[in-house]
Amino acid sequence: MSYPIRRVGESLITLFLVSVVVFAGVRALPGDTATALAGEEPTPEAIAQIRASYGLDDNIVVQYVRYVRHAATGDLGVSSRTGLPVLDSVLEALPVTLELSALALLLAVVVGVGAGVVAAVRRGRPEEWLVNAVALLGLSVPAFWLGIVLVLAFAIAVPVFAASGFVPFGVDPMENLRHMVLPVIVLGSGLAAVVMRQTRAAMLGSLSADYVRTARAKGLSSRQVIMGHALRNSLVTVVTVLGLQLGHLISGAVVTEQIFVLPGFGKLTIDAVFSRDYAMVQGVVLFTSAAYILVNLLVDLAYSVIDPRIRLGGAQ
């Protein structure tokens, strides 16, 4: 079986297991779902009607099969808080979180990989010490504290960027960037530090390898050796880190969106939890988990492009 087909099959099995855990987890929450949906001081008749409407009296297996069948068609239920379809709310919040995560990831890759290469090439010199100190700072500073400091410095003391809110890029690109710069720095700084340290470690191993010494002996320039040989062979490690850090990116986005009042997945999730909107919680967690599985699948497939040995090994 080829490597891509095997990885797709494993991802589908993982998605099935996630759907079981999400479905069971929501129903294991304290309290009765029908009572929570009925609001304050519900009557027994109202609770019975809700149970019949949502099929809560059916066998748990029947409920799960119905849930999967509806989810496969894009029906994630209806929010008890807003009365709107869960999928509509998810798709409305999705662009905000996607933009925030994509920009934070871009910042992490550009800064982290660049700083990691500099630290490896200039090992034992002041440049490496400076990069390591900044990376340690990025790993140590809590996101909420960094967000507050950035707001005080660059949104209040020197009002260059916006402190809160969101403007779609299609409405006003400049205002969109004013609102996104600070959240992107908060979310991307910690990830950039992780990427930098892993890139440095991978580059140090590559620079001492035989193929790098051979490339230098052939007369290749330092730039060709570093970028064309050492860095390319270090990218597998970097891609792995980015895939594993996606969970941190998602959880960090929740905190960051709360700090800067961004109407993304973070706010949607927090509002759903506090209002006990089970359908919304279930839909958001399932959607996020599916996205995480998809990204990790793409990361695994990227391995075979970066290093063909992985593709050949997986085909055996």
N, C-alpha and C positions, 0 to 999 in steps of 0.2 A: 504494500500500500504506500502511495506517495506521501511525502511529508505534509504538503498542504491539506490533502484530503483527511489524513489522520488528525491533524490539528483542528480542522473544522468539525469533525465528529466529536472530538473531546470537548470542544467549546459548546456544542449543542447539548451534550450530556451535562455539562456544568450548568448551563442555563436552565435545564430541567430541574436539577437539584436546587438551584437558587429559587425557582418558582415555588417549590415545595416548602422551603424554609420560610420564604416571605409569607406565603399563605398561612402556614401554621403559626408563624410568629405573631402576625396581626391578631389571630384568633386566640392567642395565649395571653394577650394583654389583659390586665385587671379590668373587671367590670363586664357588663353585658352589652354587646354591640347594639342590639335593638333599643335598649334603654338609653344608651348614649345618643343614638340617632333621634330619639323621640323628644329630646330637649328636657327642660326643667318641668318637674311635676307631671310626668306623663301618666296617662290613664292606661289601665290594662288593655282596653280595646285598641288604643293607639299602638301599644307595643306589639300586640298580636297582628295588627295590620302591617306593621313594618316587617315583622318576621315573615309574613306571607309574601310581601312584595319583594324582599331581598332573598327569599328562599332559605332563610336561616334555620328553618325547621327540617330541612332535608338532611340526609346523611352527609357526613363530612367529605366522603369520596365524591358524592354527586356534586357537592358545592365546588370541590376542586376542579373536577372535569368541566363544569360550567364556566368557572373562572378562567381556565386555560383556553377554552374555546372562544370566549369573548375577547380575551387578551390577544389571541392570535389574529383577530380581526380589527384590533385597535380599540376595542371597547374596554377601558380600564375602570368603568364604573362612573358614578356621579358623586360629586363632592357634597357632603352633608352641610358644609359651611356656606358654600356659594350657590349650590344648585346647578353648577355647570359641569359638563363632562370633564373627567380628570385629564383625559388626553389633551383637551383644549388648553387647560391651565398649564400642563407640562410643556406643551409646544410654545406657549406664550412666554414662559420663563426660560426656556431652553436657550434662545439666542444670547441672553445676558450672561449666563454661566459659560456658554461656549466661547464667547468673546473674551471673557475674563480668563478662562483657563488657557485658551490658545495664546493670548498675549503673555501670560505668566510663563507658559512653557517656552515660548520664543525667547523671552528674557533669560530664562534659566539655561537654555541651550547656548545662546550667544555668549553670555557672560561666563557660564560655568565651563563650557568647553574651551573657550579662549583663555580663561584664567588657568585652567588645568594644564593646558599646553605650555603656557608661560612658566608655570611652577615646575613642570618636569624638565623643560629645556634649560631653565636657569636654576637648577637644583643647587642648594647650598649658598645661594646669593641673596641679596636683600629683596629681590623681586619675589622669590619663593616665600620668604618670611612674611612679606606684606600680604601676599595672596592667602596664605594659610591663616593669618590673623583675621582678615576680613571674612573668610569662610567660617571660621570658628564663631565670629560675631553673628553671622547670618544664621547659624545653627542654634545659637544660644538665646537670641532675642525672641520672646513670645510675639506671635502675630498681632494680638490685640494691643500690646504695648507699643509696638512699632507703628501700628495704624493710628493710635492716638497721638503719638509724637509727630508723625507726618502731617496729620490734620492741623495740629497746633502750629507747626512750622510753616507749612506751605499752603494752607487754606485759610488760616486766621491771621497769623503774624505777617506773613507775606502771601496775600491772596492770589496765588498763581493758578492753583488747581481747585477744583470743587471738593467740598467736604462730604457731600452725600448726593444721592439721587442718580438718575440715569437718563441719558438722551440717546436715542437710537442713532447709529452711524448714518443711516439713510436720511435722517431728518437734518442733522447738523454735525458733520464730521469733526469739526474743531471742538465743539462742546462735548461730543462723545469722548474725545481724547482727554479733555480737561477733567472729565468725571472718572476716567478709567486709569489714569497714570498712577495715582496713589494706591488703589486696590491692587493693581498689577505688581507694583513694587513689593507690597506686603506679601502677596501670595507667591511671587516668584523668587524672592530673596532666599528663603530657606531651601527651595529646590535647587537654585543655582549653586548654593554651597555644597549640597550633596553631589551634584553633577561635577563640580570642580574637583572635589576630593577623589571621586572615582576615576575621572579622566586623568588626573595626575598619576594615580597608582597604575592605571593601565598603560599610560605613556611611558612610565619608568621601566615597566617590563618590556615594552616593545623596543625602546631605545637601546636596551642591552641585548637584544636578540641577534642571532647570527645574520638574518636577512638584512638587518639594518647596517651591520658592519660590511656586508657584501655590497650593499648599495653605495655606501660611502667609498669603498675601494674602487668601484666603477667610475668614480668621479662625479656622481650626482651632487647637486647643490644641497645645502642644508635644508632649504625650503622644500625641495622635491623629496628628500628623505623623510622629513617630519610630516608633511601633509600627505604625500602619496603613499608612504609605507607605514610609518609608526602610527599616525592618527587613524588611518583607515582600519588597521588591525585592532585599534583600541575602541572602535565604534560599537562593537558587539557589547562590550561592558556598558558603554554609555546608554545604548538603546535599552538594555536590560534594566538599568536603573530607572530610566524614564518610565518604562512600563510598570515597574513595581511601585514607583512613587505616584502613580495616578490616583491610588486610594487616598494618599496624603493630599493630593491636589483637590480632590472632591471634598474631603472633610475640611480642608483649609478654606475652600471657597464658601462653605457654609458660614464660618466665622467671619471671613472677610466681607461677605455680603451683608451680614448683620451690622458690622462696624460702619460700613459706608452706605447702608440702606439701599442696596441694589435689589431690584425685584427679580432675582434669579431663583435657582433651586434652593438656595439656603433659606431665604425668607419663606418660600412655599413650604418647605419641610417644617420649619419651626412653627409657622402658623397652623399647619395641619396637626402637629403633635399637641400643641396647647389646646386646640379646639376639639381634639379627639376625633379628627376627620379620618377614619380608618381607611376609607377608599382612597383618599389622597395619599396617605402614608404608604399604603400598599403599592399604589401606582408609581410614586416617585422612587421608592426603593427598588422596585422591579426594573424600572427604566434605567436607573443609575447602574444597577448591577449588570444589565444587558450591555450598557455602554462600556463598562469596565472590562467585561469579557471580550467584547469586540476589539477594543484597543489592544488588549493583550494578545489576541489572535493576530492582529496586524503586526505587533511587535515580533512575534514568533516567525511570521512569514518574512519580515524584514531581515531576520537572521540569514535566511537562505540567499538573500540578495547580497548582503554584506560579506558573508563567508560561505561560499558554495560547498565547503566541506560539511556543513550542517545539513544542507539539502540532500547531499549524497548519502550521508549517514542515516538520515530519516527515511530514505527510500529502501533501505535494506530490510 
